[in-house]
Every structure is written in C-alpha cells, then in structure tokens.
Amino acid sequence: MMAQSVVRSVAHFVPSKRVTNEDLSKCMDTSDAWITERTGIKERRFIDTESISTSALGLEAARKAITLAGWEPRDIDLIVAATLSPDYYFPGIGVMIQHQLGCRTIPALDIRAQCSGLVYGLSCIDGYVKSRQAKKILLVCAEVQSPVLDLTTRGREMAVLFGDGAGALCIEAVEGAAFEGRGILDSYLGSDGSGADVLCMKVPGTATPGFLRASDISEARVHPHMDGKVVFKNAVTRLIETATTLLKRNNLQARDIGLLLPHQANLRINEMVREQLGLSPQQVFNNIDRYGNTTAATIPICMSEAMEQGRLQPGTLVMTLAFGAGFTWGGNLMRW
Ligand code: UT7
C-alpha cells in the first residue's frame, strides 16, 4: 500500500503594518481606483522594521503550524522552504529555519519556483513520502518583498502588487485503509523558461558584469520588473490547462471541487479561470484584497484562512493552482 501525504496543520503569519492603496498614492502616481479595478488589491502588509527577514516570517508561521499539529521540532525529518526573497544570496532559508527551530540535522531543501513554490513544494514532498524517505515534513513558504520594490512612480506597475507574508504546513506520511484516497492525490507542474525575462529581477546576478555595480543601484536596476500583459495571458492559459488536466486524469468534474485555492496575483485572473472552469464564487477562496501578491506564500495563507473559517472539512476536495516567474506553473489535488 502506498503512503499518503496528509496535511496535519496549516498556519500563516503576516506583519502587522498595513499599507493601503491610499498610502501608496502618497509616494507614487497611483490611485485606489486604478489598483482596485486592475488587481482587486485594497491593502498589503509590509514588514515594519528592516530587521525582519524572510526566515523570521517563515519561522513564525512554522512555529504556529508545528504547535497546531502537536509536533515538536525534533519530530520533523525534512524541511522544504520556498521563497524568491531569501535572507542571503546563499544559503537558502531552509537551513535557517532548521537551526532556529532547533530541529535535528535533517535535510533542508530550498525551492526556487517563485509563485509556484507551494505547488512545487507539495509535489516534491509527496515524492519523498511515496518513496518513504520522510514521514514528518515542514513546508515553509515566506516572502519579504517590500524592500526590493521601487516605491516611486517609476516602479508603480510592480510596487502596488506585492506584499510580505508567510505560511507553513505540517505534512505527514500515513498508511492504511482509513487513509486511502486522502491527502495529496495528484500534482501537475510545468515550466517554460522562454518567459524568464518577462518577470524577473536580474540584478544582482552572475549574468550582470560585475554582479552588482554602483550604477545598478543608482540607475534603479535592483528591482523586479514585468511585462504584465504577457504574464496575465500566460497565467490564464496555464492555470486552466493545469486545472483541466488534474480533473481529467482523476475522473473528476469542476463541480466536485470543494475549494479552489488559487495563487493571488490578480483577482481578474482568478475570476477568468473560475468562469472558464464553470465554478461558483463559493468554490474559490481569494484574499488578495487584504494581502496583495505574497508570491510563494499566497496559497498557504489562503489555506490557513480557509481552515480558520471552517471551509476545509474532512473529505473536502481541494485544488491549488499557481503561475509565476520562470515561467513556472502547476497545481495539486488533495482530499482534506
Ligand atoms: O505572481 C506572478 C504573476 N503575476 C501576474 O500574474 C501579474 C499579471 N499582470 C497583471 O496583473 C496586470 O497586467 C497588471 C495589474 C500588472 C497591469 O494591469 P493592466 O490592465 O495590464 O494594465 P496596463 O499594463 O495596460 O497599464 C495601463 C496603464 C499604463 O498607462 P498608459 O500607457 O495606458 O498611459 C500604465 O503606465 O496604467 C499605467 N499604470 C498605472 N497607473 C496607476 C501602471 N501601473 C500603474 C499604477 N497606478 N500602479
């Protein structure tokens, strides 16, 4: 009998500092009307002191998840961390979380799949579980993005979209007839590196002569940039491709989905996907209005809030969907 990957707990942590669209309109030429109409975002959270790093946010979410699962840090035998905004250029945040939690010297793996971090992470964890290499796994998805945004009119297209936050899941390998058909049922992942330059932050990096030059800072190249329309179109196509593939190969219909937890990049993207799949608004969980795009952390924050609101009950069929920089995309199908 195959081992199943079951979510034992999920938690999130966001900084307390709320930054409204109105606040942003004081430092750049933008408006609440533009941001709300184009994205659905009303506010986001930013770290309130520059001393808070990505691993520190991830750690808060991880500690909550571990407590909810009734685990101790020494029980964990694998950490998977997903972020595009690590504390250091290297090493990744997985080892920092391993150390700060006081875990044993277990493997700590960092995933660089940007907004698809959660869906890639769950797929990877399911592989560890099915090959019996790990039993109690901590997945941490965390981002501190506010310090790299260009919070002036020059950077407004990106700056209004992103926020800081973290989510964490405790996932356990279980076996036996009682768990048949439970946990992660399937994952579908994809990538297309021809889109790497469409949404990226190139500097600092080894493709830049000198890695990081004084002129890169003075000429504001140390910020992310994006061709929003190209990303938007690709996102809608790939998210629908992912959802229909997962449904088809598991002999399921859209109406069987209990709750869709989509990445939170743009409410218009999620509405298009929802309409094309024929889902009702009650079948989809969105919270982009309150957090903006927290990249790898969007889906675990949605999952944690859905759990708190009682929308994830034993037996609920859950689908995750994500698309982001790379391009990378994918989804997971889970029976709660
Ligand atoms: O998580 C990773 C995946 N990311 C995504 O999926 C994001 C995908 N893309 C998007 O969400 C949308 O393309 C955006 C929200 C980024 C932009 O929306 P849009 O409807 O594609 O707007 P646009 O690019 O057509 O921009 C329209 C206008 C431009 O002015 P002109 O040239 O028409 O005069 C922009 O300069 O809006 C201007 N603009 C802004 N105006 C006020 C761009 N950013 C802003 C801003 N405030 N923040």
Boltz pocket constraint, residues with backbone or C-beta under 6 A from the ligand:
constraints:
  - pocket:
      binder: B
      contacts: [[A, 29], [A, 30], [A, 31], [A, 34], [A, 35], [A, 38], [A, 39], [A, 115], [A, 156], [A, 157], [A, 158], [A, 160], [A, 227], [A, 228], [A, 229], [A, 231], [A, 232], [A, 235], [A, 264], [A, 265], [A, 266], [A, 269], [A, 293], [A, 295], [A, 323], [A, 324], [A, 325]]
      max_distance: 6.0
